[in-house]
Structures are given as structure tokens and as C-alpha cells.
């Protein structure tokens, strides 16, 4: 039996506050929330390196309707870009 190592999710309150200052990644509206994207296999919230600026309406829609084109957009476009954006913001770590 191979055990899967437990990973610690990135938690960064400063980055979440930074995301509040930017327009919605989906529609451009303000104000925004730091929305966690993706899901965890352990039912825990994903790390803050997988956060994106979303207005409350888009945040609600993404949480309830992650299907088809939206799922592709999030997994193939947004998640890689946001993870990279976080690492750049953090100073290239």
C-alpha cells in the first residue's frame, strides 16, 4: 500500500486582501471576493494560491454550476494562471 503524503494548503490572508482590490476575473465588476477554485480530495478548501477575484454573483455561479465550459475554463486556464500569479506576487518563490 502506498500512502499519499498529506499536503498543507497555502494560507495567505495578505494575498486574499490583495485580490479584493481587483475587478472580477470573469465579468470585470467590483467589489470582489477572493474565491477559492478547484476542490480538495479531502473536502478541505483549496490553498490561497488557487484564489481568484470574483464578484459575489460570479462567485455564487461558479460554486453552483461548475460544469462543461466553466469547468474547462477554471481547470485549464484560470487555475494555472492564478497559481503562477500568486507565486509572482509572493516574489517568485
C-alpha positions as CSV (number, residue, x, y, z in Angstrom):
1,X,0.0,0.0,0.0
2,X,1.3,3.4,-1.0
3,X,0.4,6.3,1.3
4,X,-0.3,9.7,-0.3
5,X,1.6,12.4,1.5
6,X,-0.5,15.0,3.3
7,X,0.0,18.4,1.7
8,X,-0.5,21.7,3.6
9,X,-2.7,24.2,1.7
10,X,-1.2,27.7,1.3
11,X,-2.9,30.2,3.6
12,X,-2.1,33.8,2.9
13,X,-4.5,36.5,4.2
14,X,-2.5,39.3,2.6
15,X,-3.0,37.8,-0.8
16,X,-6.7,37.4,-0.3
17,X,-6.9,41.1,0.7
18,X,-4.9,41.9,-2.5
19,X,-7.5,40.0,-4.6
20,X,-10.3,42.1,-3.1
21,X,-8.8,45.2,-4.8
22,X,-9.1,43.8,-8.3
23,X,-12.0,43.5,-10.7
24,X,-13.9,40.2,-11.2
25,X,-11.8,37.8,-13.3
26,X,-15.0,36.7,-15.1
27,X,-17.1,39.9,-15.7
28,X,-15.0,42.8,-14.6
29,X,-17.4,44.0,-11.8
30,X,-16.4,45.4,-8.4
31,X,-16.4,44.8,-5.5
32,X,-14.8,41.4,-5.4
33,X,-14.2,38.4,-3.2
34,X,-11.3,36.0,-3.0
35,X,-12.9,32.9,-4.4
36,X,-11.2,29.5,-4.0
37,X,-11.1,27.5,-7.2
38,X,-11.0,23.8,-7.6
39,X,-11.6,21.2,-4.9
40,X,-9.8,19.2,-2.5
41,X,-9.9,15.4,-2.3
42,X,-10.1,15.7,1.4
43,X,-13.1,18.1,1.4
44,X,-10.9,20.9,2.6
45,X,-10.8,24.3,0.9
46,X,-8.0,24.6,-1.7
47,X,-5.0,26.8,-0.9
48,X,-5.0,30.5,-1.3
49,X,-2.7,30.1,-4.3
50,X,-5.8,28.9,-6.1
51,X,-7.9,32.1,-5.3
52,X,-9.2,34.4,-7.9
53,X,-11.0,37.8,-7.8
54,X,-14.8,37.2,-8.4
55,X,-17.7,39.4,-7.8
56,X,-20.4,37.9,-5.4
57,X,-22.7,37.0,-8.4
58,X,-19.9,35.2,-10.4
59,X,-18.6,33.6,-7.2
60,X,-22.1,32.1,-6.5
61,X,-22.5,30.9,-10.1
62,X,-19.1,29.3,-10.1
63,X,-19.8,27.5,-6.8
64,X,-23.1,26.1,-8.1
65,X,-22.6,25.5,-11.8
66,X,-19.1,24.1,-12.3
67,X,-20.0,22.2,-15.4
68,X,-18.9,21.9,-19.1
69,X,-17.2,25.1,-20.4
70,X,-16.9,26.7,-16.9
71,X,-15.1,23.6,-15.6
72,X,-12.7,23.7,-18.5
73,X,-12.1,27.4,-18.1
74,X,-11.3,27.1,-14.4
75,X,-9.2,23.9,-14.6
76,X,-7.3,24.6,-17.8
77,X,-7.0,28.4,-17.8
78,X,-7.7,30.1,-14.5
79,X,-6.1,27.7,-12.0
80,X,-2.6,27.6,-13.8
81,X,-2.7,31.4,-14.3
82,X,-3.7,32.1,-10.7
83,X,-1.2,29.8,-9.2
84,X,1.5,31.5,-11.3
85,X,0.1,34.9,-10.4
86,X,0.3,34.0,-6.7
87,X,3.9,32.9,-7.0
88,X,4.9,36.1,-8.8
89,X,3.1,38.2,-6.2
90,X,4.9,36.3,-3.5
91,X,8.2,37.2,-5.1
92,X,8.9,34.2,-7.4
93,X,9.0,31.6,-4.6
